[in-house]
Amino acid sequence: MSLKPRKRFSAFEDFPTENIENILTGKEKASSPLENSVPGEAAAKMERIERLKPSQMIPDRFQPRRLLPTSVRADFFSGKIDCYMAATKWQALAKIDRGYLEEIERLLAMGDSFEEHGQIKPITGSWVPTPGGRYIFLIETGERRFWAACLRTVKEKLKEELLLRVEVVEKPTRHRQVLENRHAESPSAVGQACEVAALILAEMGIAPDPNLKDEFEYFRKAKNQRMPAGLWEKVMPVMQFTRVRMVQLLNILQLPNPMLEMADRYRLPERVLREVLAMPRNQWERMIQLSVQNNLTSDDVADLSGKRSEKIVKRHPASLPDSGGPGIVAASGLRRFANAITRLDEISQAQTLDEVADELVITREAEGMLNLLGELARLIQARLSRQ
């Protein structure tokens, strides 16, 4: 098995060229892509179902759901490293980052199922030409199966490449990619945002530029487009979301790349990211880090931002006395504050308490708050002593 790095292909369009379609349909006499990509292998009539090695395939760089870590993507898609070297680097990252570890464990579980039950669903895609005149199989759906095979090969130190069943499709689409993603494993909120963007761009005929180094920049283009009439109606059946929900998802893409990558890797919920985006921009990074470290909910983030209680008062000013009396409302607020603080690590707790103290002093509420908390502490202590 040859696992040496070789020149890789970056997806030029959403998928194959007319020349490749002619080869597949037999309208043009040409040697098989397998003959060009694997020297010495006998040429054969192209079939719709084939078995290929991972080294004969390449994932779509603009697939909405990102799997390969950002720090490995550039070297892999530029051809500096092959799929097995990428898998090795990925496994090294998993030793120090639980986000990568959890993803690899899911993929390896899939790889183990291949051995027990066989590959149930084929990888789909099409043969495309590389700049060097060779051919490579560009994956449309099934990237998880591809990486599962690569990771298993590296982990078990297999001497031979695994063979994967692939299906050649004449007209791959973004729609099929999104549907496959949603049926296989629910994407993260960031992944869903990229799916909405990919569908919009595909409907508008805006293909990714192969020279674009930042894939997120391609998806962000959807936010800057003027949507033609009827476009949302075409996307809604695929995503199964309302237009409002899809707009909310697209807003996630305004986060800078490192924050998007972290939110994607740790699968932060959409509601958490919406609360983060409602905060001042200079607080986004810290709040995302806190959300990852402490598994914060959207309510926790709102409490830490200090805006949730303000929203409640503004929206329901007359309902507070009817919700159980001011004592219950105040106690509920204290419990939320305590829950938010106790979920933080020691350093974050100290930093957050410092910020609360600063805020109270700046707003000149510190002295009154000290008196109230002192009286509350005295009353609580009195009740505890009676137990």
ChimeraX attribute file (.defattr): number of C-alpha atoms within 10 A of each C-alpha:
attribute: neighborCount
match mode: 1-to-1
recipient: residues
	/A:1	9
	/A:2	8
	/A:3	13
	/A:4	12
	/A:5	15
	/A:6	13
	/A:7	16
	/A:8	20
	/A:9	26
	/A:10	21
	/A:11	24
	/A:12	18
	/A:13	15
	/A:14	20
	/A:15	21
	/A:16	20
	/A:17	16
	/A:18	11
	/A:19	12
	/A:20	19
	/A:21	18
	/A:22	14
	/A:23	17
	/A:24	23
	/A:25	12
	/A:26	12
	/A:27	10
	/A:28	12
	/A:29	10
	/A:30	12
	/A:31	14
	/A:32	19
	/A:33	22
	/A:34	21
	/A:35	16
	/A:36	16
	/A:37	18
	/A:38	16
	/A:39	9
	/A:40	9
	/A:41	11
	/A:42	10
	/A:43	14
	/A:44	11
	/A:45	9
	/A:46	16
	/A:47	10
	/A:48	12
	/A:49	14
	/A:50	14
	/A:51	13
	/A:52	17
	/A:53	17
	/A:54	21
	/A:55	24
	/A:56	16
	/A:57	22
	/A:58	23
	/A:59	24
	/A:60	23
	/A:61	22
	/A:62	24
	/A:63	23
	/A:64	25
	/A:65	23
	/A:66	22
	/A:67	17
	/A:68	22
	/A:69	16
	/A:70	14
	/A:71	12
	/A:72	16
	/A:73	17
	/A:74	16
	/A:75	15
	/A:76	23
	/A:77	22
	/A:78	15
	/A:79	16
	/A:80	15
	/A:81	21
	/A:82	21
	/A:83	26
	/A:84	23
	/A:85	20
	/A:86	24
	/A:87	26
	/A:88	16
	/A:89	15
	/A:90	20
	/A:91	18
	/A:92	13
	/A:93	17
	/A:94	17
	/A:95	10
	/A:96	10
	/A:97	13
	/A:98	13
	/A:99	17
	/A:100	20
	/A:101	18
	/A:102	14
	/A:103	16
	/A:104	22
	/A:105	14
	/A:106	12
	/A:107	22
	/A:108	21
	/A:109	13
	/A:110	18
	/A:111	23
	/A:112	14
	/A:113	13
	/A:114	16
	/A:115	9
	/A:116	8
	/A:117	8
	/A:118	12
	/A:119	16
	/A:120	9
	/A:121	13
	/A:122	17
	/A:123	24
	/A:124	22
	/A:125	26
	/A:126	24
	/A:127	26
	/A:128	23
	/A:129	19
	/A:130	17
	/A:131	11
	/A:132	9
	/A:133	10
	/A:134	17
	/A:135	23
	/A:136	22
	/A:137	26
	/A:138	26
	/A:139	26
	/A:140	26
	/A:141	27
	/A:142	20
	/A:143	23
	/A:144	23
	/A:145	22
	/A:146	23
	/A:147	24
	/A:148	22
	/A:149	27
	/A:150	26
	/A:151	25
	/A:152	21
	/A:153	19
	/A:154	18
	/A:155	13
	/A:156	8
	/A:157	9
	/A:158	12
	/A:159	10
	/A:160	11
	/A:161	18
	/A:162	17
	/A:163	14
	/A:164	19
	/A:165	18
	/A:166	23
	/A:167	19
	/A:168	22
	/A:169	17
	/A:170	19
	/A:171	13
	/A:172	19
	/A:173	16
	/A:174	22
	/A:175	17
	/A:176	14
	/A:177	22
	/A:178	25
	/A:179	14
	/A:180	15
	/A:181	22
	/A:182	16
	/A:183	9
	/A:184	11
	/A:185	9
	/A:186	12
	/A:187	20
	/A:188	19
	/A:189	22
	/A:190	27
	/A:191	24
	/A:192	24
	/A:193	25
	/A:194	29
	/A:195	30
	/A:196	25
	/A:197	26
	/A:198	27
	/A:199	27
	/A:200	23
	/A:201	22
	/A:202	17
	/A:203	18
	/A:204	15
	/A:205	11
	/A:206	16
	/A:207	17
	/A:208	21
	/A:209	15
	/A:210	14
	/A:211	9
	/A:212	11
	/A:213	14
	/A:214	12
	/A:215	18
	/A:216	19
	/A:217	13
	/A:218	19
	/A:219	23
	/A:220	20
	/A:221	16
	/A:222	22
	/A:223	16
	/A:224	7
	/A:225	11
	/A:226	8
	/A:227	14
	/A:228	9
	/A:229	7
	/A:230	8
	/A:231	13
	/A:232	17
	/A:233	11
	/A:234	12
	/A:235	21
	/A:236	15
	/A:237	10
	/A:238	16
	/A:239	18
	/A:240	10
	/A:241	13
	/A:242	14
	/A:243	14
	/A:244	9
	/A:245	13
	/A:246	20
	/A:247	15
	/A:248	16
	/A:249	23
	/A:250	22
	/A:251	16
	/A:252	22
	/A:253	22
	/A:254	13
	/A:255	18
	/A:256	12
	/A:257	15
	/A:258	11
	/A:259	17
	/A:260	20
	/A:261	18
	/A:262	17
	/A:263	26
	/A:264	21
	/A:265	23
	/A:266	19
	/A:267	16
	/A:268	22
	/A:269	17
	/A:270	20
	/A:271	16
	/A:272	22
	/A:273	26
	/A:274	17
	/A:275	21
	/A:276	24
	/A:277	18
	/A:278	13
	/A:279	16
	/A:280	9
	/A:281	10
	/A:282	8
	/A:283	13
	/A:284	19
	/A:285	16
	/A:286	13
	/A:287	21
	/A:288	23
	/A:289	15
	/A:290	17
	/A:291	24
	/A:292	17
	/A:293	14
	/A:294	16
	/A:295	16
	/A:296	22
	/A:297	17
	/A:298	19
	/A:299	15
	/A:300	22
	/A:301	24
	/A:302	21
	/A:303	19
	/A:304	18
	/A:305	17
	/A:306	14
	/A:307	14
	/A:308	16
	/A:309	12
	/A:310	10
	/A:311	12
	/A:312	12
	/A:313	12
	/A:314	10
	/A:315	9
	/A:316	9
	/A:317	11
	/A:318	10
	/A:319	12
	/A:320	15
	/A:321	12
	/A:322	9
	/A:323	10
	/A:324	10
	/A:325	11
	/A:326	12
	/A:327	10
	/A:328	13
	/A:329	15
	/A:330	12
	/A:331	11
	/A:332	12
	/A:333	14
	/A:334	12
	/A:335	12
	/A:336	16
	/A:337	15
	/A:338	11
	/A:339	13
	/A:340	21
	/A:341	19
	/A:342	13
	/A:343	17
	/A:344	19
	/A:345	13
	/A:346	11
	/A:347	8
	/A:348	17
	/A:349	15
	/A:350	13
	/A:351	13
	/A:352	16
	/A:353	12
	/A:354	11
	/A:355	12
	/A:356	15
	/A:357	13
	/A:358	13
	/A:359	13
	/A:360	15
	/A:361	13
	/A:362	10
	/A:363	8
	/A:364	11
	/A:365	12
	/A:366	16
	/A:367	11
	/A:368	11
	/A:369	13
	/A:370	12
	/A:371	11
	/A:372	12
	/A:373	12
	/A:374	12
	/A:375	12
	/A:376	12
	/A:377	11
	/A:378	12
	/A:379	11
	/A:380	11
	/A:381	11
	/A:382	11
	/A:383	9
	/A:384	9
	/A:385	7
	/A:386	6
	/A:387	5
